């Protein structure tokens, strides 16, 4: 297929499989200005799917940087107008669909900003949107999906040996291939892939794993799971009774840990972004569920500010398993974009937990969720912790150890 055909197929995949837009549904699409042309394809596809209205937000990263440079008061950085949470909560009540397109025109635009100020501004937004994240995302009360589009400067970070245009072409090729949008039967392939992930998640849930044990270079980590934890993978069920795919691509099966029961040490295997700053070479130690000690080769101060955002920011809210059969891992590249890198390796996340990974969560209060170890926070960031040198075992309540991943690969019964 020609590039334009693949791009159209990708836009349709995002709308019809990712968000799974329904007739008469409101749709909200967010992305940077540089993605205007691609977002136009998404808007057209959404209306063709029967959307009642498509609301677009085109963000300019330069405007965001200007706010940090020119704001006359630090207090101004915390200001979030009332219409922001109001609109987000309206998405919940209207059972809307939301689409976010990642890929920055200027990936490093906030890298040199004061990490405390950046975290202050980002945290103020997350706090005002806490209900949306807890209910809209955490309880799947909206249909949401996140995908990515290439930009020249992001592409140059992935392909530093190429110039902007050439790098951009190569990154688009990777994105379309990883998302299976370079194949005419793309939608059917995603349905089959979804089935594989859901079957794997059910097998893991049925084991009733008490603890996940990660071992490898610089890693001996015990992640205790909630007694009511269930594994999820592939699509989720939305408020209209239809399935949607939160992430395109996705290769993970994940669950909610007990935020009080993580012990040991771990080192990250890929860099990741926090508040515009890359965190590299991170090493963590956990005691009684919380980060007790850490160091990083790069971005240490940014990470410190982040995990001090609130009481739950230094505890785990997610643990996910990914095998090296992942097409992202197989590319052999670091994408410096969490949507891709988290789907290349097993990962943990500090911050808020997904309520839908707790059995019976729909009928539980926040206090009851906390009692079973479901972490609460205004933040959430994934950190990759596996490679071909890492093993993962599930420890059952009986003490029996079940191999899940050996040298990065899923063992046969989970393939």
N, C-alpha and C positions, 0 to 999 in steps of 0.2 A: 504493500500500500504506500501511496505517497504520504509525505509528512502531514499535509493538510487533512487528509482522510483520517490519519491516526489521531490528530489533534481533535477532530470532531468526535471520533469514537471515544476518546478520553473524556471530553466534556459530557457526552451522553452517559458514560460510565459513572461519573461523579453524580449526575442528577438522578439517573434511573436506578442505579444500584447503590451508590454511596448514600445520598440523602433519601433516595426512593420517594421522590416528590409525588404527591397524590393530587388528584383533581380537586380544585377548589382550595388548595393549601397555600398559605402565605410562605414565602421563601425569602430568607435573608442571606446575602452573599457579601463576604468581606475579603478584601485583598488589597495589595498595593497598586498605586496608579500604573506602574509599569506593566501590570497584568490586565490592563483595560481590554485589549483585543481578545484575550482568552476568556475573560469574564463575560464578554459579549456572547461568546459561544454558549457559555453556561446559562446565561439569561434566556437566550433563544430556546435552548433545550428545556429549561424549566417551564416556560410558557407552553411549549409544545406538549409537555407532560400534563398540562392542565392547571398550572399554578394560578392562583387568584391574583396575586401581585408579587413581584420580585423587587425587593429593596436592596440596593447596593451601597456599600461603604467602600470608597476608594481612599486608601491611606497613603499619605506622602511622608516617608521617613525623615525628610529634611525638616518638615514642620515640627516633628517630635523633638529632633535635636535642638532646634531653635528654642523650644520651650525651656530646655535645661540651660542653655547658654544665656538667654535673655530674661528669664523670669526674675522679677524684682524681689521676690520673697520665697523662701523655702516652703512656707505654708501654702503658697499658690500651687505647688507641685502636687499637693494632696487633694486639690479640689476636683470633685467629680459631680457634674450637674445631675439633678434628680432624674432627668429624662433617660439617663444611661441605664440605671437599674430598672426604671419603669418599663422601658422598651423590652429589656431582657425578660422581665417577668411577664410581659404581655405575650412573648413568644411561647411561654409555658402555658398560659391560659388559652391561647389560640391553637395550641398543638402544632406549632410551626415547624418548618424545616430550616436548618442553618447550614451554610457551606462556607468554609474558610479555606482560602488559597494561600499557602505559604511560599516562601522564596523571596528574599529581600533584594531590592535594588542596590542597597548599600549594607551588606551583612555586618560590617564592623563599625557602623555609624555611631554606636553608643559605647564602643569599647574603651574609649579614653575618658568617659564621663565619670564623675564621682560615684562609686558603687552604692554609697549610702543614699544619695539623692535618687539614683535610678530605682533602687529597691523601694524607696519611699513612694515614688510615683506609681510604680507598678502595683505595689501592695494596696495602695488606696483604691485602685480600680478593682482589684480582686476582692477586696473586702466588701465593696458596694455591690459586687456581682455574686456574693457568696450564695444567695438563694438560688440563683440561676445554675451555678456549678453543682450545688448539692442536689437540687431537684431536677433541673433541666438536663444536666449531664449525668449526675450521680444516680438518678432514678430513671433516666431515659424518658423524661417527659417532653422532650423535643426530639425530632429526628435530626441528627447532626453528623456531619462528615468533614474531615480535613484531608486535603490533597495538596499537591505542590505544583508549581510551574517554574521553569528555569528562568534565571536572569544571568546576564553576562558576568557580573562580578561574583555572584555565587559560583557560577560555573568555573571561573578562573581559580577559585579556591580548591575545587575538586580536581581540575585539570590545569595545574600551574604551568605546565609546559606549553599551553596553547594560549592564543590571544582571545579576546572577548567573544568575537563572533564564532570562531572555531570551537571554543570551549562550550559556548551556549548550545551549539548544535549537538555536541557530544553529550551534554547533560540532558538535553531533551530526549536524545536517543535512549539514555539509561532510564529516565523516568517512564517513558512510554513502554519500554521493555519490561521493567520491574512491575509495572501496573497492568501488564498483559494487553495494553492498548495498541500494540503493534500487530495484533492478530485479529482477523475478522470475527472470530467466535469469542471475543473478549468477555462478553456477559456470561456466556455459558461456562467459560473457564473459571470465572469468579464464583459461580454457583458451586462448581465442583470443589474449588479450593475452600470455600466457606464450609462445605460439608465435612471436609477433612479436619479443619480446625475445630469444628463443633464436636465431632466424634472424639478427637483427642482430648478436648476439655472435659467431656462427659466421663471418659475413662479415668482421668485424673481425679475428678470429683468423687467418683465411686470408690476410689481407694481410701478416702477419708484420711488424707495425709495430715500428720500432726506438725511436721517440721520439714522444710526444704534445706538440704545441706549442700552448699557450694564449696568445692575444693579446687585449687589450682595455684599457680604462681602468685604469691602474695595474697592468697585468699583461703580462708577457712571460716565460712559464715553459716550460721544457723538462723534461718528465718522461720520463726514459729507462726503458724497459721491460726486464724480464728476457728473456733469449734464449728462455726456455721459457714465457713468459707466454701464457696463453690468456684470452680474454674470457668472462665469464659473465653471464647475465641470466635473469630468471625463476626457475623452479624448480631445485632441486638434487636429486641422487639420494642417498637416505638409506641407512642400514646394512641395512635390510630389503629393499632393491631397489625402493623406492617413491619417487616424487617428492614433494617438499614445497616450500613457498614460504616462505623465511626471513623476508621482510618483507611485510606487508600495510599500506599499499600498497607497490608497487615500480614504478619507471619507469626504472631505471638499467641500463646494461651496464658492467661493471667488470672490472678486472684488477689484477695485482700488479706494481708498478713495481720496477725495480732500485734498492734503497735507497741506492746509492752514486752514482746518476746523475741527480740532480735539480739543475738550475741555473736561476738567474734570480730574478724577483720576481713577487709576486702579491698581490692584495688580495681579501679575502672580500666576498661580495655579500649575505650574510645573517648575522645573529647566530647563535651556537650556544652550547650549554650545556656547561660543564665543572665537575664537582663542585659543582653547585648555583648556579653563577655564570654569567651571560650574558657572552659575549665579543663585543664589538661593534667594528667598524671595524678589524679586524686586518689588518696589512700584514706580509708575510713576505719574507725574502731567503734563498736557498739557495746553498750552495757545496759541491761534492763530495757532494751528497746530503743534507747536514744543514742545519738552520736556522742561519744565521749571524747574523741580525739580525731583530728584529721590534718592532712597536709596536702598541698597541691603544688605542682611545678609551675602552674600558671593559673591566675584567677582566684587565689586563696582568699583575698579580702572580699571579693564579690560573693564567694560561696559562704563565707562567715556571715555576711549581712543577710543572705537569703535564709539560712537555717535558723537565724534569730528573728525571723519575721513574726512568728507567733509561737505559741506553746507546742503546736503539732508539727512545726516545720523541720524539726530535727529527728522525726520518727518516720517509719515507713508507712506508706499508704498503698503500695502496690508491689507485687513481685511477679515477674513474667518470665516465661521459658520460651526460648527460640533456638532452633537447631541451625547448624552450619549449612543445611540444605537450603536455607533462605536465599532467594535470588539476589538480595542485597549483599549478603555476606559473600556470595559467589562472585560478585563483581570485583571484590578485592579492593574496594575504595572506601575512604572515609568521606562522608557527604557533608559533615558539619551542619546537618539539619536533623533534628531529633526524630521527625516522622520517618526518616529512612534509617538512621543509625540505630534507633531502638528496635527496629525490625530486622537487624542483622545479628543481634546478640541478646542473651538473657539480660534482664535488667531489673533494677529495683528503683523505686521512686519515693522520695521524701515528700511529705505533705498529705493532702486530703486523699481519702480512700473512696473507691467506687462502691456505693451502697448496693448496687445490683449484684455484687459478688458475695453478698451475705444472704443466706437462705432466709426467706421470710421478711426481708428488709422493708418491703412496702408497708407492712403493718407495724413497724418498729419506730419508736421515737428516737430522737438524736441521743438521748441519755441511754436508751437500751442498746443502740448501736455502739456507743462508746464502751459499754460494759462488756461487749464481746470482742473489743479490741479494734473497732473500726475508727481509724484516725480522723481527726477533724483539723483542718487548716485552711488558710486562704491561698496556699501555694501548692504546686505539684510539679516536680521535675524528675525525669527519668535519667538513670545513670547505667550505662552498659557495663556488665561485669563478667562476660564470658568470651571464650575463644576456643580454638581447637585443643587447648591445654586444660580446659575446665570440665570437671565432672559434676553432675547433680544427682543426688539421691533423695528419695522421699522416705522419711522416717514415719512409720505408722504408730498409732497409739500403743500397739503391742510391743513396739521396739524393733519390729522387723524393718529392714532397710531394702527399699526397692529402687534399683538403678533406673533413672529416667533419661539422663543424657551422659554419654561416655565420650570423652575427648571431643566435646562439642556436638556430637551426633546423637539424635534420638535413638534409643534402643529399639529393637525390632517391633515390639508390641505397641509402640506409640507412633510408628511411622505412618 
